[in-house]
Amino acid sequence: MSDSDDWRHKLDPERYRILREAGTEPPFSGEYHACKTPGTYHCAACGAPLFSSRHKYDSGSGWPSYWQPLSADALKEVTDHSHGMTRTEVRCAR
């Protein structure tokens, strides 16, 4: 079984598109956008702890925003030049 097939079995189609094919949810639509529940946010694919709810803030972007990860090595940054602008996407380092 290929790595891609393995992920397709572990993730629902929407999460696969977002997590493995660099897709995105429409702004203001994700289940965690307005979530205020205290706790730790984990990677939806591998379960790695990424953020604390204490570090979440409303950036106005429509996506969950955090000013600090749980650990510096938990994340990797990917520069995105699509749609005529430069943005930094933060992904699980695993």
N, C-alpha and C positions, 0 to 999 in steps of 0.2 A: 504494500500500500504506500502510495506517495505521501509526502508531507501535506500536500494540498488536499488529498482525499481524507487524510486523518483529521485535518481541521474542519472539513465539510461535515464530518460525522459528529464532531464535538460542538459545533456552533450552528445556530439557526441561520437561515439564508441572509437575513439583514445584518446580523453580527459578522458573518463571514465577509460580506461585501465591505463593511466598514473596517474591520480589523485586518483582513488579509488582502483586500484589493484597494486600499487607501480611499475608500468611499467616505461619505460624511452624511450626517443627518441634516435635514433642514433646520435652520436656526429656530430656537424656541420650541422645538418639538421633542427633544430627547427626554427620557424618563428622569434624568438627573439634573436637568437644567434648573428647575425650581425647587429641587429637593433640599430640605433644611434638616434632615435627620442627622443627629450627631453620630460620628463613627469614622470608619476608615473605608475609603474607596479602593477597590481592587481591580486589576486588569480582568476584563470579561473573558479573555481567552485562557490565560494561565493561572489566574488567581493571585498574582503578586500584589502585595500592598503598595499603593502608589501615592495616595493623598489622604490627609486628614480633613474632616469637615471643618476644623478650626481654621484651615488655610484657604477656604473657599470664599470667593467674593463675586459680586455681580459686575461683570465687565461691560455689560450692555451688548455683548456680541451675539447672544442667543445660545451660547454653548457654556457648559460648566467651566469656570476659571478658578485657578488656584495660584496663590502667590509663592508657594513653597511645596516641594515634594517631601515625602516622608524621608527619603534618603537621596543623595546626589546621584548615586549610581542606579537608581530605579528607573530612570527615564533616559530617552535619547531625543534629540531635536532634529527635525527634518525641515529644511527650507523648501517652501512651496512657492513657485513663481507663476502659478496658474491665475486665470481671470484678471490679468493685467496688473497684478499687485504682488508684493512679496510678503509672505506670512511665515510664521514658524509654527509647525505642528509638533506637539509633544506626544511621544509614543512610549509604550512600555519597552524597556531595554531588552527584555527577553525576546 
